[in-house]
Amino acid sequence: MSKEIESYKLGRVQVRITETDDPDKFRVDCNDGTYHSEFTVRRYEYENYKRHMNQKITLAYNKQYDEE
């Protein structure tokens, strides 16, 4: 199991950041109970653009509900 770096809530979305086999990348796992998304980000992006990443996650999840 990958080591957890951070876990937090963005509204109704639970975000979990874990290590990957590549020391320069992290796995981002997002789940709101209905939709699940998983992607990787470079360590640099996570450390320097976390706010932007969180905005994109929030917008993507909101869009899922708008399309229903």
SEKOL-398804 format. One record per atom (N, C-alpha, C): residue number from 0; residue in one letter; x, y, z. Coordinates in steps of 0.02 Angstrom, whole numbers. Example, Ala and Ser with C-alpha at 12.3 -4.5 7.8 and 13.67 -1.06 7.14 Angstrom:
% residues 2
<node><seq>0</seq><type>a</type><X>660</X><Y>-284</Y><Z>390</Z></node>
<node><seq>0</seq><type>a</type><X>615</X><Y>-225</Y><Z>390</Z></node>
<node><seq>0</seq><type>a</type><X>660</X><Y>-165</Y><Z>390</Z></node>
<node><seq>1</seq><type>s</type><X>642</X><Y>-112</Y><Z>354</Z></node>
<node><seq>1</seq><type>s</type><X>684</X><Y>-53</Y><Z>357</Z></node>
<node><seq>1</seq><type>s</type><X>645</X><Y>2</Y><Z>394</Z></node>
***
This chain:
% residues 68
<node><seq>0</seq><type>m</type><X>42</X><Y>-59</Y><Z>0</Z></node>
<node><seq>0</seq><type>m</type><X>0</X><Y>0</Y><Z>0</Z></node>
<node><seq>0</seq><type>m</type><X>44</X><Y>62</Y><Z>0</Z></node>
<node><seq>1</seq><type>s</type><X>24</X><Y>111</Y><Z>-38</Z></node>
<node><seq>1</seq><type>s</type><X>62</X><Y>173</Y><Z>-44</Z></node>
<node><seq>1</seq><type>s</type><X>54</X><Y>216</Y><Z>19</Z></node>
<node><seq>2</seq><type>k</type><X>106</X><Y>251</Y><Z>36</Z></node>
<node><seq>2</seq><type>k</type><X>105</X><Y>294</Y><Z>95</Z></node>
<node><seq>2</seq><type>k</type><X>62</X><Y>356</Y><Z>80</Z></node>
<node><seq>3</seq><type>e</type><X>16</X><Y>371</Y><Z>126</Z></node>
<node><seq>3</seq><type>e</type><X>-26</X><Y>430</Y><Z>118</Z></node>
<node><seq>3</seq><type>e</type><X>13</X><Y>493</Y><Z>135</Z></node>
<node><seq>4</seq><type>i</type><X>9</X><Y>543</Y><Z>91</Z></node>
<node><seq>4</seq><type>i</type><X>42</X><Y>607</Y><Z>101</Z></node>
<node><seq>4</seq><type>i</type><X>-5</X><Y>654</Y><Z>136</Z></node>
<node><seq>5</seq><type>e</type><X>-69</X><Y>655</Y><Z>113</Z></node>
<node><seq>5</seq><type>e</type><X>-118</X><Y>701</Y><Z>140</Z></node>
<node><seq>5</seq><type>e</type><X>-188</X><Y>676</Y><Z>122</Z></node>
<node><seq>6</seq><type>s</type><X>-236</X><Y>694</Y><Z>163</Z></node>
<node><seq>6</seq><type>s</type><X>-306</X><Y>678</Y><Z>151</Z></node>
<node><seq>6</seq><type>s</type><X>-347</X><Y>737</Y><Z>175</Z></node>
<node><seq>7</seq><type>y</type><X>-395</X><Y>760</Y><Z>134</Z></node>
<node><seq>7</seq><type>y</type><X>-436</X><Y>817</Y><Z>153</Z></node>
<node><seq>7</seq><type>y</type><X>-500</X><Y>818</Y><Z>113</Z></node>
<node><seq>8</seq><type>k</type><X>-548</X><Y>860</Y><Z>134</Z></node>
<node><seq>8</seq><type>k</type><X>-612</X><Y>867</Y><Z>100</Z></node>
<node><seq>8</seq><type>k</type><X>-614</X><Y>932</Y><Z>62</Z></node>
<node><seq>9</seq><type>l</type><X>-642</X><Y>928</Y><Z>1</Z></node>
<node><seq>9</seq><type>l</type><X>-657</X><Y>987</Y><Z>-40</Z></node>
<node><seq>9</seq><type>l</type><X>-733</X><Y>986</Y><Z>-48</Z></node>
<node><seq>10</seq><type>g</type><X>-768</X><Y>1018</Y><Z>-4</Z></node>
<node><seq>10</seq><type>g</type><X>-841</X><Y>1013</Y><Z>-5</Z></node>
<node><seq>10</seq><type>g</type><X>-861</X><Y>941</Y><Z>8</Z></node>
<node><seq>11</seq><type>r</type><X>-896</X><Y>911</Y><Z>-40</Z></node>
<node><seq>11</seq><type>r</type><X>-917</X><Y>841</Y><Z>-31</Z></node>
<node><seq>11</seq><type>r</type><X>-866</X><Y>791</Y><Z>-59</Z></node>
<node><seq>12</seq><type>v</type><X>-811</X><Y>815</Y><Z>-87</Z></node>
<node><seq>12</seq><type>v</type><X>-761</X><Y>772</Y><Z>-118</Z></node>
<node><seq>12</seq><type>v</type><X>-705</X><Y>757</Y><Z>-69</Z></node>
<node><seq>13</seq><type>q</type><X>-692</X><Y>693</Y><Z>-57</Z></node>
<node><seq>13</seq><type>q</type><X>-636</X><Y>671</Y><Z>-15</Z></node>
<node><seq>13</seq><type>q</type><X>-576</X><Y>663</Y><Z>-61</Z></node>
<node><seq>14</seq><type>v</type><X>-521</X><Y>698</Y><Z>-45</Z></node>
<node><seq>14</seq><type>v</type><X>-460</X><Y>696</Y><Z>-85</Z></node>
<node><seq>14</seq><type>v</type><X>-406</X><Y>661</Y><Z>-44</Z></node>
<node><seq>15</seq><type>r</type><X>-373</X><Y>614</Y><Z>-76</Z></node>
<node><seq>15</seq><type>r</type><X>-319</X><Y>576</Y><Z>-42</Z></node>
<node><seq>15</seq><type>r</type><X>-258</X><Y>578</Y><Z>-88</Z></node>
<node><seq>16</seq><type>i</type><X>-201</X><Y>600</Y><Z>-60</Z></node>
<node><seq>16</seq><type>i</type><X>-139</X><Y>604</Y><Z>-97</Z></node>
<node><seq>16</seq><type>i</type><X>-93</X><Y>549</Y><Z>-71</Z></node>
<node><seq>17</seq><type>t</type><X>-67</X><Y>507</Y><Z>-116</Z></node>
<node><seq>17</seq><type>t</type><X>-22</X><Y>453</Y><Z>-95</Z></node>
<node><seq>17</seq><type>t</type><X>40</X><Y>452</Y><Z>-140</Z></node>
<node><seq>18</seq><type>e</type><X>91</X><Y>418</Y><Z>-116</Z></node>
<node><seq>18</seq><type>e</type><X>152</X><Y>410</Y><Z>-155</Z></node>
<node><seq>18</seq><type>e</type><X>140</X><Y>360</Y><Z>-211</Z></node>
<node><seq>19</seq><type>t</type><X>183</X><Y>363</Y><Z>-262</Z></node>
<node><seq>19</seq><type>t</type><X>183</X><Y>313</Y><Z>-316</Z></node>
<node><seq>19</seq><type>t</type><X>252</X><Y>280</Y><Z>-318</Z></node>
<node><seq>20</seq><type>d</type><X>262</X><Y>235</Y><Z>-364</Z></node>
<node><seq>20</seq><type>d</type><X>328</X><Y>204</Y><Z>-372</Z></node>
<node><seq>20</seq><type>d</type><X>380</X><Y>255</Y><Z>-396</Z></node>
<node><seq>21</seq><type>d</type><X>357</X><Y>306</Y><Z>-430</Z></node>
<node><seq>21</seq><type>d</type><X>400</X><Y>359</Y><Z>-454</Z></node>
<node><seq>21</seq><type>d</type><X>407</X><Y>412</Y><Z>-399</Z></node>
<node><seq>22</seq><type>p</type><X>467</X><Y>424</Y><Z>-373</Z></node>
<node><seq>22</seq><type>p</type><X>474</X><Y>472</Y><Z>-318</Z></node>
<node><seq>22</seq><type>p</type><X>457</X><Y>544</Y><Z>-336</Z></node>
<node><seq>23</seq><type>d</type><X>449</X><Y>558</Y><Z>-401</Z></node>
<node><seq>23</seq><type>d</type><X>432</X><Y>626</Y><Z>-423</Z></node>
<node><seq>23</seq><type>d</type><X>358</X><Y>635</Y><Z>-437</Z></node>
<node><seq>24</seq><type>k</type><X>317</X><Y>583</Y><Z>-423</Z></node>
<node><seq>24</seq><type>k</type><X>245</X><Y>588</Y><Z>-437</Z></node>
<node><seq>24</seq><type>k</type><X>204</X><Y>566</Y><Z>-377</Z></node>
<node><seq>25</seq><type>f</type><X>144</X><Y>595</Y><Z>-373</Z></node>
<node><seq>25</seq><type>f</type><X>95</X><Y>576</Y><Z>-322</Z></node>
<node><seq>25</seq><type>f</type><X>31</X><Y>555</Y><Z>-357</Z></node>
<node><seq>26</seq><type>r</type><X>-7</X><Y>511</Y><Z>-324</Z></node>
<node><seq>26</seq><type>r</type><X>-73</X><Y>490</Y><Z>-349</Z></node>
<node><seq>26</seq><type>r</type><X>-125</X><Y>531</Y><Z>-311</Z></node>
<node><seq>27</seq><type>v</type><X>-172</X><Y>559</Y><Z>-348</Z></node>
<node><seq>27</seq><type>v</type><X>-227</X><Y>597</Y><Z>-318</Z></node>
<node><seq>27</seq><type>v</type><X>-291</X><Y>556</Y><Z>-329</Z></node>
<node><seq>28</seq><type>d</type><X>-323</X><Y>538</Y><Z>-274</Z></node>
<node><seq>28</seq><type>d</type><X>-384</X><Y>498</Y><Z>-277</Z></node>
<node><seq>28</seq><type>d</type><X>-441</X><Y>540</Y><Z>-250</Z></node>
<node><seq>29</seq><type>c</type><X>-493</X><Y>550</Y><Z>-290</Z></node>
<node><seq>29</seq><type>c</type><X>-550</X><Y>592</Y><Z>-272</Z></node>
<node><seq>29</seq><type>c</type><X>-613</X><Y>550</Y><Z>-272</Z></node>
<node><seq>30</seq><type>n</type><X>-655</X><Y>558</Y><Z>-221</Z></node>
<node><seq>30</seq><type>n</type><X>-716</X><Y>520</Y><Z>-217</Z></node>
<node><seq>30</seq><type>n</type><X>-768</X><Y>560</Y><Z>-178</Z></node>
<node><seq>31</seq><type>d</type><X>-829</X><Y>564</Y><Z>-206</Z></node>
<node><seq>31</seq><type>d</type><X>-883</X><Y>599</Y><Z>-170</Z></node>
<node><seq>31</seq><type>d</type><X>-940</X><Y>552</Y><Z>-153</Z></node>
<node><seq>32</seq><type>g</type><X>-928</X><Y>487</Y><Z>-159</Z></node>
<node><seq>32</seq><type>g</type><X>-980</X><Y>438</Y><Z>-145</Z></node>
<node><seq>32</seq><type>g</type><X>-1017</X><Y>416</Y><Z>-207</Z></node>
<node><seq>33</seq><type>t</type><X>-1019</X><Y>460</Y><Z>-258</Z></node>
<node><seq>33</seq><type>t</type><X>-1052</X><Y>444</Y><Z>-321</Z></node>
<node><seq>33</seq><type>t</type><X>-1000</X><Y>436</Y><Z>-377</Z></node>
<node><seq>34</seq><type>y</type><X>-956</X><Y>486</Y><Z>-381</Z></node>
<node><seq>34</seq><type>y</type><X>-905</X><Y>486</Y><Z>-434</Z></node>
<node><seq>34</seq><type>y</type><X>-836</X><Y>475</Y><Z>-403</Z></node>
<node><seq>35</seq><type>h</type><X>-794</X><Y>440</Y><Z>-441</Z></node>
<node><seq>35</seq><type>h</type><X>-725</X><Y>427</Y><Z>-419</Z></node>
<node><seq>35</seq><type>h</type><X>-678</X><Y>448</Y><Z>-476</Z></node>
<node><seq>36</seq><type>s</type><X>-624</X><Y>480</Y><Z>-458</Z></node>
<node><seq>36</seq><type>s</type><X>-574</X><Y>500</Y><Z>-507</Z></node>
<node><seq>36</seq><type>s</type><X>-505</X><Y>489</Y><Z>-477</Z></node>
<node><seq>37</seq><type>e</type><X>-459</X><Y>469</Y><Z>-519</Z></node>
<node><seq>37</seq><type>e</type><X>-390</X><Y>457</Y><Z>-497</Z></node>
<node><seq>37</seq><type>e</type><X>-343</X><Y>480</Y><Z>-551</Z></node>
<node><seq>38</seq><type>f</type><X>-291</X><Y>517</Y><Z>-532</Z></node>
<node><seq>38</seq><type>f</type><X>-242</X><Y>541</Y><Z>-579</Z></node>
<node><seq>38</seq><type>f</type><X>-176</X><Y>551</Y><Z>-543</Z></node>
<node><seq>39</seq><type>t</type><X>-122</X><Y>562</Y><Z>-581</Z></node>
<node><seq>39</seq><type>t</type><X>-57</X><Y>575</Y><Z>-551</Z></node>
<node><seq>39</seq><type>t</type><X>-36</X><Y>647</Y><Z>-566</Z></node>
<node><seq>40</seq><type>v</type><X>2</X><Y>674</Y><Z>-520</Z></node>
<node><seq>40</seq><type>v</type><X>31</X><Y>741</Y><Z>-529</Z></node>
<node><seq>40</seq><type>v</type><X>105</X><Y>738</Y><Z>-510</Z></node>
<node><seq>41</seq><type>r</type><X>143</X><Y>781</Y><Z>-540</Z></node>
<node><seq>41</seq><type>r</type><X>213</X><Y>785</Y><Z>-521</Z></node>
<node><seq>41</seq><type>r</type><X>218</X><Y>818</Y><Z>-453</Z></node>
<node><seq>42</seq><type>r</type><X>268</X><Y>799</Y><Z>-415</Z></node>
<node><seq>42</seq><type>r</type><X>280</X><Y>826</Y><Z>-348</Z></node>
<node><seq>42</seq><type>r</type><X>282</X><Y>902</Y><Z>-351</Z></node>
<node><seq>43</seq><type>y</type><X>315</X><Y>930</Y><Z>-401</Z></node>
<node><seq>43</seq><type>y</type><X>321</X><Y>1003</Y><Z>-409</Z></node>
<node><seq>43</seq><type>y</type><X>252</X><Y>1035</Y><Z>-417</Z></node>
<node><seq>44</seq><type>e</type><X>210</X><Y>1004</Y><Z>-458</Z></node>
<node><seq>44</seq><type>e</type><X>142</X><Y>1031</Y><Z>-468</Z></node>
<node><seq>44</seq><type>e</type><X>102</X><Y>1030</Y><Z>-403</Z></node>
<node><seq>45</seq><type>y</type><X>107</X><Y>975</Y><Z>-367</Z></node>
<node><seq>45</seq><type>y</type><X>71</X><Y>969</Y><Z>-304</Z></node>
<node><seq>45</seq><type>y</type><X>94</X><Y>1021</Y><Z>-254</Z></node>
<node><seq>46</seq><type>e</type><X>159</X><Y>1029</Y><Z>-248</Z></node>
<node><seq>46</seq><type>e</type><X>186</X><Y>1076</Y><Z>-198</Z></node>
<node><seq>46</seq><type>e</type><X>174</X><Y>1149</Y><Z>-217</Z></node>
<node><seq>47</seq><type>n</type><X>174</X><Y>1166</Y><Z>-281</Z></node>
<node><seq>47</seq><type>n</type><X>170</X><Y>1235</Y><Z>-302</Z></node>
<node><seq>47</seq><type>n</type><X>103</X><Y>1257</Y><Z>-332</Z></node>
<node><seq>48</seq><type>y</type><X>62</X><Y>1208</Y><Z>-353</Z></node>
<node><seq>48</seq><type>y</type><X>-1</X><Y>1225</Y><Z>-385</Z></node>
<node><seq>48</seq><type>y</type><X>-60</X><Y>1188</Y><Z>-353</Z></node>
<node><seq>49</seq><type>k</type><X>-57</X><Y>1174</Y><Z>-289</Z></node>
<node><seq>49</seq><type>k</type><X>-109</X><Y>1136</Y><Z>-255</Z></node>
<node><seq>49</seq><type>k</type><X>-176</X><Y>1173</Y><Z>-258</Z></node>
<node><seq>50</seq><type>r</type><X>-175</X><Y>1238</Y><Z>-249</Z></node>
<node><seq>50</seq><type>r</type><X>-238</X><Y>1276</Y><Z>-251</Z></node>
<node><seq>50</seq><type>r</type><X>-270</X><Y>1269</Y><Z>-319</Z></node>
<node><seq>51</seq><type>h</type><X>-232</X><Y>1275</Y><Z>-372</Z></node>
<node><seq>51</seq><type>h</type><X>-258</X><Y>1268</Y><Z>-440</Z></node>
<node><seq>51</seq><type>h</type><X>-286</X><Y>1198</Y><Z>-451</Z></node>
<node><seq>52</seq><type>m</type><X>-250</X><Y>1147</Y><Z>-428</Z></node>
<node><seq>52</seq><type>m</type><X>-272</X><Y>1078</Y><Z>-433</Z></node>
<node><seq>52</seq><type>m</type><X>-340</X><Y>1069</Y><Z>-398</Z></node>
<node><seq>53</seq><type>n</type><X>-346</X><Y>1098</Y><Z>-338</Z></node>
<node><seq>53</seq><type>n</type><X>-409</X><Y>1092</Y><Z>-300</Z></node>
<node><seq>53</seq><type>n</type><X>-466</X><Y>1127</Y><Z>-336</Z></node>
<node><seq>54</seq><type>q</type><X>-453</X><Y>1183</Y><Z>-367</Z></node>
<node><seq>54</seq><type>q</type><X>-505</X><Y>1218</Y><Z>-405</Z></node>
<node><seq>54</seq><type>q</type><X>-529</X><Y>1175</Y><Z>-464</Z></node>
<node><seq>55</seq><type>k</type><X>-482</X><Y>1143</Y><Z>-498</Z></node>
<node><seq>55</seq><type>k</type><X>-500</X><Y>1101</Y><Z>-555</Z></node>
<node><seq>55</seq><type>k</type><X>-540</X><Y>1040</Y><Z>-532</Z></node>
<node><seq>56</seq><type>i</type><X>-522</X><Y>1010</Y><Z>-476</Z></node>
<node><seq>56</seq><type>i</type><X>-559</X><Y>953</Y><Z>-448</Z></node>
<node><seq>56</seq><type>i</type><X>-631</X><Y>975</Y><Z>-432</Z></node>
<node><seq>57</seq><type>t</type><X>-638</X><Y>1031</Y><Z>-398</Z></node>
<node><seq>57</seq><type>t</type><X>-704</X><Y>1056</Y><Z>-378</Z></node>
<node><seq>57</seq><type>t</type><X>-747</X><Y>1070</Y><Z>-440</Z></node>
<node><seq>58</seq><type>l</type><X>-718</X><Y>1103</Y><Z>-490</Z></node>
<node><seq>58</seq><type>l</type><X>-756</X><Y>1118</Y><Z>-551</Z></node>
<node><seq>58</seq><type>l</type><X>-777</X><Y>1055</Y><Z>-588</Z></node>
<node><seq>59</seq><type>a</type><X>-733</X><Y>1006</Y><Z>-592</Z></node>
<node><seq>59</seq><type>a</type><X>-748</X><Y>944</Y><Z>-626</Z></node>
<node><seq>59</seq><type>a</type><X>-805</X><Y>906</Y><Z>-591</Z></node>
<node><seq>60</seq><type>y</type><X>-803</X><Y>904</Y><Z>-525</Z></node>
<node><seq>60</seq><type>y</type><X>-857</X><Y>869</Y><Z>-489</Z></node>
<node><seq>60</seq><type>y</type><X>-922</X><Y>907</Y><Z>-494</Z></node>
<node><seq>61</seq><type>n</type><X>-921</X><Y>973</Y><Z>-491</Z></node>
<node><seq>61</seq><type>n</type><X>-981</X><Y>1013</Y><Z>-498</Z></node>
<node><seq>61</seq><type>n</type><X>-1011</X><Y>1003</Y><Z>-568</Z></node>
<node><seq>62</seq><type>k</type><X>-969</X><Y>998</Y><Z>-618</Z></node>
<node><seq>62</seq><type>k</type><X>-992</X><Y>988</Y><Z>-686</Z></node>
<node><seq>62</seq><type>k</type><X>-1028</X><Y>921</Y><Z>-694</Z></node>
<node><seq>63</seq><type>q</type><X>-1005</X><Y>869</Y><Z>-659</Z></node>
<node><seq>63</seq><type>q</type><X>-1038</X><Y>804</Y><Z>-662</Z></node>
<node><seq>63</seq><type>q</type><X>-1111</X><Y>809</Y><Z>-640</Z></node>
<node><seq>64</seq><type>y</type><X>-1124</X><Y>848</Y><Z>-588</Z></node>
<node><seq>64</seq><type>y</type><X>-1191</X><Y>856</Y><Z>-562</Z></node>
<node><seq>64</seq><type>y</type><X>-1233</X><Y>901</Y><Z>-607</Z></node>
<node><seq>65</seq><type>d</type><X>-1201</X><Y>950</Y><Z>-639</Z></node>
<node><seq>65</seq><type>d</type><X>-1237</X><Y>995</Y><Z>-685</Z></node>
<node><seq>65</seq><type>d</type><X>-1261</X><Y>958</Y><Z>-747</Z></node>
<node><seq>66</seq><type>e</type><X>-1225</X><Y>906</Y><Z>-767</Z></node>
<node><seq>66</seq><type>e</type><X>-1242</X><Y>869</Y><Z>-828</Z></node>
<node><seq>66</seq><type>e</type><X>-1298</X><Y>819</Y><Z>-818</Z></node>
<node><seq>67</seq><type>e</type><X>-1316</X><Y>804</Y><Z>-756</Z></node>
<node><seq>67</seq><type>e</type><X>-1368</X><Y>755</Y><Z>-743</Z></node>
<node><seq>67</seq><type>e</type><X>-1437</X><Y>784</Y><Z>-755</Z></node>
***
